Amino acid sequence: MSGFIEGDSRNQSTLLPDCLDDYITKENPVRVIDVFLDSLNLNNLGFKTIPANTGRPSYHPSLMLKLYVYGYLNRIQSSRRLERESHRNVELMWLLKRLTPDFKTIADFRKDNTKAIQKVCREFVLICQKLNLFADAFIAIDGSKFKAVNNRQKNYTAGKIKSRLKLIDESIAKYLKQIELTDSIGLEKSTHKTEKLQKKIDRLTKEIEKLNTIQAQLNILPGKQLSLTDPDSRSMSSGNGRGTVGYNVQTAVDTKHHLIVAHEVTNNVVDRSQLANMATKSKQVLQVDKLTVIADRGYYKGEEIKACEANNITTYLPKTQTSNNQAKGLFGRHHFIYHADKDEYICPAGHTAIYRCQRKECNKMIRNYWSSACIGCAIKNKCTPAKYRSIRRWEHEEVLDKLEARMDSNKEMMKIRKCTVEHPFGTIKSWMGATHFQMKTLQKVSTEMSLHVLAYNLKRVMNILGTKSLIEAIQA
């Protein structure tokens, strides 16, 4: 190999062996993990830091945490893969001081310290706050569906069972006709075919019994869903059975540095009731008096927006269009102008719709308005096929009117939301791979998500400040 760069002989011995620390550069991210976790009071976070007086000594929680944070930072979530890496990875040899825990010990640590591990993620967010990385108090909220350890075929809903029973009935009817046709021919070969078809019918009959049993279980379950592998996972589809079986992960992301301020794993299919919850959590983490929040129309719900305003949280999100009047060529709700001083609406024809009555609908007090001029109106055919065009108004509708006015004067808000909150989801899902979560049940999945969020935030801050600056800030 003359003329090329040559390495040392594998059999060459040295008088003074290299120090393991020499292989880890001062800018290596593994040094941030080491400094950050050494700075925490693990006992206050809920880890068991006092060893038992009897039995074999255990690994210190700090060491196991370092192993997991390194693994999630480098897209290694499996306990078996982490065990292999501890034997061959120089960075892990340095971080773990050449200790090599087995995969069962590694897996049990994550399983047995779920709440404590989630608190570690929050501790790094507090460090980011001290570094003044959340100075703007401006966040974007969004949710995304993550796959659980549960196959679609092992998730049952009432719609899926009804569809499956219908297909089974059609199959049984088809097999019975084939048996009748085969028996009418009367050939010797037909006996074998009849037996084969009868076995298929028996198998389908057993499946009907199984589905009926599951249907009985669904009737008593609160969510009307049953997942056999991961009982807390839910079908995140609209009922066609083709959606993801998993969890709906909510995040609140800082608009300036794209750091995840707060997150929560839920098994709610829709985001409608998550706005106030995530905004309030973010406000508590940031410890600010005022907060600005942007979200998509999936979060639009009057009660949630009102709760945010009561908590001094300014919201930006587009209004949902629940009426199909415009699709029918009729005037939409926005064509009717409300005058608060007179408590009345002016319709497109110029007539006045006054307050008539109110009633409670879904725990909301709804006020109804209509005009007596509807009967003889010249453009009534463009407004409503009913006798009168009724305009329904929530008693706290002024909160939604203020939101709509803010949206009209800040058209760029949705662009900010899109380029802020979508980035972390895409990055984390890329790290996870096709299978997403490795653990089962909501509590354990929340722990796994916390490790992903911590790894994401660590990498973001290292890119923003640099490794050395972050280490100095943690040690300060």
C-alpha positions, 0 to 999 in steps of 0.5 A: 500500500505504498503511497497511501496513508498507512495506519498502525499495526494492530499488534503494535504495543505502546509504552504509555497507552492512550487515555480514553478522554483523548478520544473525545473532543472538547466539542463532542455532544457527549460532554454536554450529556455528562455535564447536564445530568451530573448537574441534576439532583436526581433524588428530588426528581424521583430517582432512587439514589441511595443503594440498598444494603443487601443484594448485588449493587445496582447501576447509579441512575445518573449512568443509566440516564446518560446511556438513554439520553445518548441513545435517543440523541443518536437514534438508538432507542432499543435496549438491546442495541444500547447494550451492544453500543456500550461494548463497541462505542468509544463515546459510550465507553467514555460516558459510562466509564467502561460499564456495560449494563445488560439489555434487561437492566437497561429496559427495566430502568426506563420502565421503572422510572417513567415519571422521574424521566419525564421530569428530566426533560422539564429540567432542560427546558428550565435551563433554556429559559435561564439562557433567555431562549424563550424571551418572546413568549410566543409559541405554536401548538400542534398535534401529530399522530404517532404509531403505537405497538399495536397492529390495525388488525388488533384494534377494534371499534364498533364500525370495524366490527360491523364492517367485518361481520358484514364481510363474514356474512357475505363470505359464508353465504358464498361458501354455502352456495358453492357447497349446494352447487357441489353437492348437486353435481354428485361427483366423488371429488366433490366430497373433499371440496365440500369438507374444505368449504365447511372448514372455512365456514367453521373458521368464520363462525368462530370469528363471529363469536370472537367479534361478538365477545369484543362487541360486548366489551366495547359497550362498557369501555369509555372510549368504545375502542379496544386495542389488544396489544397496547390497551391505551392506544387508539385508532386515529382514523375517522372510522374507515379502519385505515388510519394509524393506531397510536397516540396524539402527541401535543407540542408547544414550540417556541417560534424563535428557536423552534424549541419544544416548551411543553408536550403531552401524549394523549389518546384523544383522536381530535385536538379540539380540547387541547388548546387551553391545556397546552397553552396553560402548561407553556405559560407555567413553564415559561413563567410569564404573565402574557403569552401569544399562541398560534394553532390551526383550525383543528383547535377552534373551540369557543370554550377553549379560546375563552379559557385562554383569554381568561388566563391572559393568553392571546390566541391566533387560529382560523375559524372553522366552517361548520355550516354548508350553506355556502356550498349550497349557494346560500349566504354564510354566517359572515355575511351577517354583520353584528352590532354590539351596541344594539345587540342585533344583526344586519342581513345582506338585504339590509334588514335587522335581525333582532334577539328572539330567544335563547336556549342551552345546547351542549352546555352553551347558552345560545341566543337566536336572532331573526328578522320578520322581513324574511317572509317578503324578502326579495333575495330569500332564495339566496338565504334560506329555504326555511320560513326565517333565517335564524342566526345563532350566537354564543353568549360569549361570542365577542371572544371569537369576534376579537379572535377573528379581528386579530386574524384579519390584521395578522395574515402571516400567523399561519405561515409562522405556525407552519414553519415552526411546529411542523419542524420538530414533528418531522425531525422526531419521527425521522429519528424514531423510524417506521415503528415510532414508539417502542413501549406500551401504555400511555404512561410509558409512551409519555416517558419515551416521548420525553426522551425524544423531546429532551434529545431534540432540545439538546441538539437544537441548543447545541446548534444555537449556542455551541457545545462549549457555551452550553456546557459553560452555561450549565456549569454556571 
